[in-house]
Amino acid sequence: MAIRSTSTIDAGGPIRRFPLGARALTLALIAAAGVVSARYLGLDLAGLWPRDAGWNLGGDLLGAAVHPAFGYENEVPPGTPAFPWRILGALWRTVLFAAGAMSLALPLGLLLSVLASDRFWQLRRRSGGSPAARIVQVAVRILIALMRSLHELLWAVLFLAALGLNSAAAVVSIAIPFAGTLAKVGSEMIDETSKSPAAALQDSGAGRWAALLVGVLPAALPELLSYAFYRFECAIRSAAVLGFFGYPTIGLYVAQSFENYQLREVWAYLYALIALVVLVEAWSRGVRRRLS
């Protein structure tokens, strides 16, 4: 006998029905896809068991985590900055790359989020829109999808090959997918705002841009800013990873120390990056709390 649906009752709310048959089919398809993928890729849990060299490296790495470096493990050339200053400099450059990327991604993402939202074009239709409006909206959504389709690391590879190792390439490689993601999420936040304030403004004679700026964006702005702070945290991590491509962020020193088997230095850089992300997260949480 097929299972058609079940019901749940929210406190003080109506009965909601969920089609268990559709859910069960979806879960079965996901499980089947996982089994097929595992067999095709030849996945074996034994491959996760370290070999002799792996055990040695793992033990050394864990031991270094308990005793991170507070200075260089090996001799360095004269004039090399002190180890704490190198860490602070690497963190500062990481933040600069992230901030530069977000300074491009935020305005571009906000503009695209407005043009991709249904709410903006509804305001335009109330003010007498043109038939080309739908074409523009679809084109913007396609552009957003293209921007989001490649990870920032893939963009970095492309720009590195085309432009060489320069700061602008690193910033743009982060900014493009981040702007696309901000636009996608931002358009959904704009569409979730109430229609009443903007409609009342237009009924009183306001234009679509005035209705957008006064009746729509202020309602969506707190969530947009909250998400933008989260993306800034992600940009810091992405900027750190770009160091493995040779950019002078903290990831560069992690890679160099690991290659030289200076594992205590590796953990010093990693702990510094973790502390930076925690500080930024605490700061952004405070700002979001004040906005809400």
C-alpha positions as CSV (number, residue, x, y, z in Angstrom):
1,M,0.0,0.0,0.0
2,A,1.5,3.3,-1.0
3,I,2.0,6.0,1.6
4,R,0.4,9.1,0.3
5,S,0.9,11.7,3.0
6,T,1.2,12.5,6.7
7,S,0.2,15.5,8.8
8,T,1.9,17.6,11.4
9,I,0.2,20.2,13.5
10,D,2.0,23.4,14.5
11,A,1.2,24.9,17.9
12,G,-1.8,27.2,17.2
13,G,-1.4,26.7,13.5
14,P,-3.2,24.7,10.7
15,I,-2.6,21.1,9.7
16,R,0.2,20.8,7.1
17,R,0.4,17.8,4.9
18,F,3.6,16.4,3.5
19,P,3.7,13.9,0.6
20,L,5.8,11.1,2.1
21,G,5.8,9.2,-1.2
22,A,7.6,12.0,-3.0
23,R,10.1,12.5,-0.1
24,A,10.8,8.7,0.1
25,L,11.4,8.6,-3.7
26,T,13.7,11.6,-3.5
27,L,15.7,10.0,-0.6
28,A,15.9,6.7,-2.5
29,L,17.2,8.4,-5.6
30,I,19.8,10.3,-3.5
31,A,20.9,7.0,-1.8
32,A,21.0,5.2,-5.2
33,A,23.1,8.0,-6.7
34,G,25.5,7.7,-3.7
35,V,25.9,4.0,-4.2
36,V,26.5,4.3,-7.9
37,S,29.1,7.1,-7.4
38,A,30.9,5.1,-4.8
39,R,31.1,2.0,-7.0
40,Y,32.2,4.1,-10.1
41,L,34.9,5.9,-8.1
42,G,36.0,2.8,-6.4
43,L,35.7,4.3,-3.0
44,D,37.1,2.1,-0.2
45,L,37.2,3.0,3.5
46,A,40.5,1.3,3.7
47,G,41.9,4.1,1.7
48,L,41.3,6.5,4.6
49,W,43.6,4.4,6.8
50,P,47.0,6.1,6.9
51,R,50.1,4.3,5.8
52,D,53.3,4.3,7.8
53,A,54.5,7.7,6.5
54,G,51.0,9.1,7.1
55,W,51.0,8.0,10.7
56,N,54.3,9.8,11.2
57,L,53.2,13.0,9.5
58,G,49.9,12.9,11.4
59,G,51.6,12.5,14.7
60,D,54.1,15.3,14.0
61,L,51.2,17.5,12.9
62,L,49.2,16.9,16.0
63,G,52.2,17.4,18.2
64,A,52.9,20.7,16.5
65,A,49.3,21.8,17.1
66,V,49.9,21.6,20.9
67,H,53.2,23.6,20.6
68,P,52.8,26.2,17.9
69,A,55.8,28.3,17.0
70,F,56.4,31.7,18.5
71,G,59.4,32.3,16.3
72,Y,61.1,31.0,13.2
73,E,62.0,27.3,13.4
74,N,65.0,27.7,11.2
75,E,67.5,30.5,10.6
76,V,66.2,33.3,8.4
77,P,68.1,35.9,6.3
78,P,69.1,39.2,8.0
79,G,66.4,41.8,7.8
80,T,63.6,39.4,7.9
81,P,60.7,40.7,10.0
82,A,60.2,39.2,13.4
83,F,57.8,36.2,13.4
84,P,54.9,38.0,15.1
85,W,55.2,40.9,12.6
86,R,55.2,38.5,9.7
87,I,52.0,36.9,11.0
88,L,50.3,40.3,11.5
89,G,51.4,41.5,8.1
90,A,50.0,38.3,6.4
91,L,46.7,38.8,8.3
92,W,46.6,42.4,7.2
93,R,47.1,41.6,3.6
94,T,44.5,38.8,3.8
95,V,42.0,41.4,5.1
96,L,42.9,43.8,2.4
97,F,42.3,41.3,-0.3
98,A,39.0,40.4,1.2
99,A,37.9,44.0,1.7
100,G,38.9,44.9,-1.8
101,A,36.9,42.1,-3.2
102,M,33.8,43.0,-1.1
103,S,34.1,46.6,-2.1
104,L,33.5,45.5,-5.7
105,A,31.1,42.7,-4.9
106,L,28.7,44.7,-2.7
107,P,27.6,47.5,-5.1
108,L,27.6,45.1,-8.1
109,G,25.6,42.5,-6.2
110,L,23.1,45.0,-4.9
111,L,22.5,46.4,-8.4
112,L,22.1,43.0,-9.9
113,S,19.8,41.8,-7.0
114,V,17.4,44.7,-7.7
115,L,17.4,44.0,-11.4
116,A,16.9,40.3,-10.9
117,S,14.1,40.6,-8.4
118,D,10.4,40.3,-9.3
119,R,9.5,43.1,-6.9
120,F,11.4,45.8,-8.9
121,W,9.8,44.8,-12.2
122,Q,6.4,44.7,-10.5
123,L,6.9,48.3,-9.5
124,R,8.0,49.1,-13.1
125,R,4.8,47.6,-14.5
126,R,2.7,49.7,-12.1
127,S,4.5,52.7,-13.5
128,G,4.0,51.6,-17.1
129,G,6.8,49.2,-18.0
130,S,8.0,48.1,-21.4
131,P,7.8,44.6,-22.9
132,A,11.6,44.4,-22.8
133,A,11.6,44.4,-19.0
134,R,11.2,40.6,-18.8
135,I,14.1,40.1,-21.3
136,V,16.3,42.3,-19.1
137,Q,15.4,40.4,-16.0
138,V,16.1,37.0,-17.6
139,A,19.4,38.3,-19.0
140,V,20.4,39.6,-15.5
141,R,19.5,36.2,-13.9
142,I,21.6,34.4,-16.5
143,L,24.5,36.7,-15.8
144,I,24.2,36.0,-12.1
145,A,24.2,32.3,-12.7
146,L,27.3,32.5,-14.9
147,M,29.1,34.5,-12.2
148,R,28.2,31.9,-9.6
149,S,28.9,28.9,-11.7
150,L,32.7,29.1,-11.1
151,H,34.3,29.0,-7.7
152,E,36.6,31.8,-6.8
153,L,39.6,29.5,-7.0
154,L,38.8,28.6,-10.6
155,W,38.4,32.3,-11.4
156,A,41.8,32.8,-9.8
157,V,43.3,30.2,-12.0
158,L,41.9,31.9,-15.1
159,F,43.0,35.3,-14.1
160,L,46.4,34.0,-13.0
161,A,47.0,32.5,-16.5
162,A,45.7,35.6,-18.3
163,L,47.0,38.4,-16.2
164,G,49.8,36.9,-14.1
165,L,50.4,37.2,-10.4
166,N,48.9,40.6,-9.5
167,S,46.7,41.9,-6.8
168,A,43.9,43.0,-9.1
169,A,43.5,39.5,-10.5
170,A,43.1,38.1,-7.0
171,V,40.5,40.7,-5.9
172,V,38.4,40.3,-9.1
173,S,38.5,36.5,-8.8
174,I,36.9,36.7,-5.4
175,A,34.6,39.6,-6.3
176,I,32.9,38.0,-9.3
177,P,31.4,34.9,-7.7
178,F,30.7,36.8,-4.5
179,A,28.8,39.4,-6.4
180,G,26.8,36.7,-8.1
181,T,25.9,35.1,-4.8
182,L,25.0,38.4,-3.2
183,A,22.8,39.2,-6.1
184,K,21.0,35.8,-6.0
185,V,20.3,35.9,-2.3
186,G,19.6,39.6,-2.3
187,S,17.0,39.3,-5.0
188,E,15.2,36.7,-2.9
189,M,15.3,38.9,0.1
190,I,13.9,41.8,-1.8
191,D,11.1,39.6,-3.2
192,E,10.2,38.5,0.4
193,T,9.5,42.1,1.5
194,S,5.9,43.3,1.9
195,K,4.3,44.8,-1.1
196,S,2.1,47.2,0.9
197,P,4.5,50.1,1.5
198,A,5.7,50.4,-2.1
199,A,2.2,50.0,-3.4
200,A,1.0,52.8,-1.1
201,L,3.8,55.0,-2.2
202,Q,3.0,54.5,-5.9
203,D,-0.8,55.0,-5.3
204,S,0.1,58.4,-3.8
205,G,2.0,59.3,-6.9
206,A,5.6,58.2,-6.2
207,G,7.7,56.8,-9.0
208,R,9.1,53.3,-9.1
209,W,12.6,54.3,-7.9
210,A,11.2,56.2,-5.0
211,A,8.9,53.3,-4.1
212,L,12.0,51.0,-4.3
213,L,14.3,53.2,-2.3
214,V,11.7,54.0,0.4
215,G,9.2,51.2,0.4
216,V,11.3,48.1,-0.5
217,L,15.0,48.4,0.2
218,P,14.8,49.6,3.9
219,A,12.8,46.5,4.7
220,A,15.4,44.2,3.1
221,L,18.5,46.1,4.1
222,P,19.0,44.5,7.6
223,E,19.1,41.0,6.1
224,L,21.2,42.1,3.2
225,L,23.8,43.7,5.4
226,S,23.7,40.6,7.7
227,Y,24.4,38.4,4.7
228,A,27.1,40.8,3.4
229,F,29.0,40.5,6.7
230,Y,28.8,36.7,6.4
231,R,30.2,36.9,2.9
232,F,33.0,39.1,4.2
233,E,34.0,36.3,6.6
234,C,34.0,33.9,3.6
235,A,36.1,36.4,1.6
236,I,38.7,36.3,4.3
237,R,39.0,32.5,4.1
238,S,39.0,32.7,0.3
239,A,41.8,35.3,0.4
240,A,43.8,33.1,2.7
241,V,43.4,30.2,0.3
242,L,44.7,32.4,-2.6
243,G,48.0,32.3,-0.8
244,F,48.5,28.8,-2.2
245,F,48.5,30.3,-5.6
246,G,51.4,32.6,-4.6
247,Y,49.5,35.7,-3.5
248,P,51.0,37.3,-0.3
249,T,48.2,36.3,2.1
250,I,48.6,34.1,5.1
251,G,48.0,31.0,3.0
252,L,51.3,31.6,1.2
253,Y,53.2,31.2,4.5
254,V,51.1,28.2,5.5
255,A,52.1,26.5,2.2
256,Q,55.8,27.5,2.5
257,S,56.1,26.3,6.1
258,F,54.4,23.0,5.3
259,E,56.7,22.4,2.3
260,N,59.7,23.0,4.6
261,Y,58.1,20.7,7.3
262,Q,58.0,23.6,9.7
263,L,54.8,22.3,11.3
264,R,54.9,24.5,14.4
265,E,54.9,27.5,12.1
266,V,52.0,26.1,10.1
267,W,49.9,25.9,13.3
268,A,50.9,29.4,14.3
269,Y,49.6,30.8,11.0
270,L,46.5,28.7,11.2
271,Y,45.7,29.8,14.8
272,A,46.2,33.4,13.8
273,L,43.7,32.9,10.9
274,I,41.2,31.3,13.2
275,A,41.5,34.1,15.6
276,L,41.0,36.7,12.8
277,V,37.8,34.9,11.6
278,V,36.5,34.7,15.2
279,L,37.1,38.4,15.7
280,V,35.4,39.4,12.5
281,E,32.5,37.1,13.3
282,A,32.1,38.7,16.7
283,W,32.3,42.2,15.2
284,S,29.7,41.3,12.5
285,R,27.4,39.7,15.1
286,G,27.4,42.9,17.1
287,V,26.7,45.0,14.1
288,R,23.8,42.7,13.0
289,R,22.4,42.9,16.5
290,R,22.3,46.7,16.4
291,L,20.7,46.6,12.9
292,S,18.0,44.2,14.0
